[in-house]
Amino acid sequence: MSSTDAGAKERHWEKTRNLTYVVLALWALFAIIIPWFANALNSFTFLGFPLGYYMCVQGSLIAFVVLIWVQNWRQDQIDDEYGVSD
């Protein structure tokens, strides 16, 4: 393995690791932080439901699906950038 290949692999891993950290932080926000403040959010309504309830029941699920999609899309871009194949 040449030093160029090693550098490219290191940059690929750095971008992948950073993407993972961002996704985990957003996951924690929607899975832990928002439900923690559900009572405070219940003073607002969304589609006739208290916002805290809505975010815990529907909003977090929507956020998780979007997170999965964005992570896969971005990881594919990172893999293509560094020539990593399936």
WOFEN-V51055 format. One record per residue. PSI is psi in whole degrees, -180 to 180 (none if undefined). OMEGA is omega in radians with two decimals (* if undefined). D_CENTER is the distance of its C-alpha to the mean C-alpha in Angstrom with 2 decimals. Layout:
# WOFEN-V51055
psi:PSI omega:OMEGA d_center:D_CENTER
psi:PSI omega:OMEGA d_center:D_CENTER
This chain:
# WOFEN-V51055
psi:130 omega:3.14 d_center:32.70
psi:167 omega:-3.13 d_center:33.30
psi:-29 omega:3.10 d_center:31.87
psi:-44 omega:3.10 d_center:30.18
psi:-42 omega:3.14 d_center:28.37
psi:-39 omega:3.11 d_center:27.41
psi:-41 omega:3.12 d_center:26.10
psi:-41 omega:3.11 d_center:24.05
psi:-38 omega:3.12 d_center:22.59
psi:-42 omega:3.11 d_center:21.82
psi:-40 omega:3.08 d_center:20.07
psi:-48 omega:-3.13 d_center:18.08
psi:-38 omega:3.13 d_center:17.06
psi:-45 omega:3.12 d_center:16.34
psi:-41 omega:3.11 d_center:13.92
psi:-43 omega:3.13 d_center:12.24
psi:-44 omega:3.13 d_center:12.23
psi:-40 omega:3.07 d_center:10.90
psi:-43 omega:3.12 d_center:7.89
psi:-42 omega:3.11 d_center:7.44
psi:-42 omega:-3.14 d_center:8.28
psi:-45 omega:-3.14 d_center:5.96
psi:-42 omega:3.10 d_center:2.81
psi:-39 omega:3.11 d_center:5.90
psi:-43 omega:3.11 d_center:7.12
psi:-38 omega:3.07 d_center:5.09
psi:-46 omega:3.13 d_center:5.82
psi:-39 omega:3.11 d_center:9.16
psi:-50 omega:-3.08 d_center:9.70
psi:-24 omega:-3.11 d_center:9.68
psi:-27 omega:-3.03 d_center:11.34
psi:-52 omega:-3.01 d_center:13.76
psi:-53 omega:-3.11 d_center:14.36
psi:-46 omega:3.08 d_center:14.83
psi:-31 omega:3.12 d_center:16.96
psi:-35 omega:-3.12 d_center:18.89
psi:22 omega:-3.07 d_center:20.03
psi:-40 omega:-3.13 d_center:20.70
psi:-41 omega:3.12 d_center:24.43
psi:-36 omega:-3.14 d_center:24.23
psi:-20 omega:-3.10 d_center:22.12
psi:-11 omega:3.09 d_center:24.76
psi:-13 omega:3.06 d_center:27.16
psi:156 omega:3.09 d_center:25.39
psi:154 omega:3.07 d_center:25.38
psi:120 omega:-3.09 d_center:23.34
psi:33 omega:3.11 d_center:25.22
psi:-2 omega:3.14 d_center:27.76
psi:149 omega:3.02 d_center:25.50
psi:136 omega:-3.03 d_center:24.81
psi:-40 omega:3.12 d_center:21.43
psi:-44 omega:3.10 d_center:20.46
psi:-48 omega:-3.11 d_center:21.40
psi:-45 omega:-3.12 d_center:19.68
psi:-36 omega:3.14 d_center:16.28
psi:-36 omega:-3.05 d_center:16.69
psi:-48 omega:-3.06 d_center:18.05
psi:-44 omega:-3.05 d_center:16.55
psi:-42 omega:-3.13 d_center:13.96
psi:-38 omega:3.11 d_center:11.58
psi:-43 omega:3.09 d_center:12.21
psi:-44 omega:3.14 d_center:11.64
psi:-40 omega:-3.13 d_center:8.28
psi:-41 omega:3.12 d_center:7.35
psi:-43 omega:3.12 d_center:9.17
psi:-41 omega:3.11 d_center:7.71
psi:-44 omega:3.12 d_center:4.07
psi:-46 omega:-3.13 d_center:6.56
psi:-47 omega:-3.11 d_center:8.68
psi:-42 omega:3.13 d_center:6.99
psi:-45 omega:3.13 d_center:6.15
psi:-43 omega:3.12 d_center:9.72
psi:-47 omega:-3.11 d_center:11.19
psi:-39 omega:3.13 d_center:10.35
psi:-38 omega:3.06 d_center:11.44
psi:-40 omega:3.09 d_center:14.49
psi:-44 omega:3.13 d_center:15.31
psi:-45 omega:3.13 d_center:15.25
psi:-43 omega:3.11 d_center:17.37
psi:-39 omega:-3.12 d_center:19.69
psi:-36 omega:-3.09 d_center:20.16
psi:10 omega:3.04 d_center:21.43
psi:27 omega:3.09 d_center:23.21
psi:126 omega:-3.13 d_center:21.42
psi:167 omega:-3.13 d_center:22.32
psi:none omega:* d_center:21.43
